[in-house]
Amino acid sequence: MDLQKLFSLEGRVALVTGGSKNLGRHMAEGFIAAGAKVYINSRKADACEKTAAELGPNCIPLPMDVSSVEGCKALAAALTERESKLDILVNNAGAAWGAPFEEFPESGWDKVMDLNVKGPFFLTQAMYPLLKTAATKAHPAKVINIGSIDGIRLNPWETYSYHASKSAILYLTKRMAARLVQDQINVTAIAPGAFASDMNKAARDHGDAVASNIPNKRIGVAEDMAAAAIYLASDAGNYVVGDTITVDGGVAHANIGSPSIDA
């Protein structure tokens, strides 16, 4: 058994939305280290281009807003101009919104649901021809949806649309997987826990306090997210279909208490 080949992404083409920072950057960097050519997408062109320059020649920026169907189609068209296939699509771009129940706005609902649920579905649909071209029985194409442990258990805050969206994407993963496996396209998901990020300011600014409530006694690091994504994207994960890998140090499934952490 050749473990290096099993986890290699040599010759693969990947697209990571929300790839300019935080979890998206961790995964993009991991894919590049494993040998892939990686396109990163974000709404802000300057951030996208800066990260691509930092990650090297195998990282190419494709800035676009994937919260709308039009944006998803535009991103697919831009990638199609550059590539004849897409081996790996990571639907990572996301948003959160918190407000009291009595005041929760429609804008906070729509923004989060559009980016966290509608975007992944319609971007995968738009990328379907490229994914199907890449897919074979020996080497399935991969779609990895990034959820959250907040789609599995509650956090202490009133993040109504975020909870709903992250629950939805995990079940949408199963529904998409059931259809796309027929074309040798494997759809899976990752549910991260506490990683330092702009969205998770608690883990970013108060890492030690957050870590004290995690069974593993630390917050997540870049390698944790990259490793899970590489596993699913590589041939090592070829027989995983429709499932969600929880990467959270034990919070969702090995925790006796109710810690105050957000994914």
LINWO-V181411 format. One record per backbone hydrogen bond with DSSP energy under -0.5 kcal/mol. CO is the residue of the C=O (numbers start at 1). NH is the residue of the N-H. If there is no record, write none. Layout:
co=[CO	CO]
nh=[NH	NH]
This chain:
co=[1	2	3	5	6	6	9	12	13	13	14	15	15	16	16	18	21	21	22	23	24	25	26	27	28	29	30	31	32	34	35	36	37	38	39	40	41	41	42	43	44	45	46	47	48	49	50	51	52	56	58	60	64	65	68	69	70	71	72	73	74	75	76	77	79	79	87	88	89	89	90	90	91	100	100	101	105	106	107	108	109	110	111	112	113	113	114	117	118	119	120	121	122	123	124	125	127	128	129	130	130	131	139	141	142	143	143	144	145	145	148	149	149	157	158	158	159	160	161	162	163	164	165	166	167	168	169	170	171	172	173	174	175	176	177	179	180	180	181	184	184	185	186	186	187	188	189	190	190	191	192	193	194	199	200	200	201	202	206	207	208	210	211	214	220	221	221	222	223	224	225	226	227	228	229	230	231	234	235	237	239	243	244	245	245	246	247	248	249	250	259]
nh=[3	6	7	8	235	236	12	37	87	88	39	17	90	19	41	21	24	25	26	27	28	29	30	31	32	33	34	36	35	9	11	38	14	60	16	62	18	19	64	45	48	49	50	51	52	53	54	55	56	59	38	40	66	68	72	73	74	75	76	77	78	79	80	81	82	83	142	15	91	144	17	92	146	103	104	104	109	110	111	112	113	114	115	116	117	118	119	121	122	123	124	125	126	127	128	128	131	132	133	86	134	135	136	186	89	145	188	91	147	190	151	152	153	159	99	160	163	164	165	166	167	168	169	170	171	172	173	174	175	176	177	178	179	180	181	182	183	185	184	141	186	187	143	188	242	145	245	147	192	247	149	195	220	201	197	204	205	206	210	211	212	213	214	217	196	224	225	226	227	228	229	230	231	232	233	234	237	237	238	240	241	189	246	191	247	248	193	251	216	254	261]
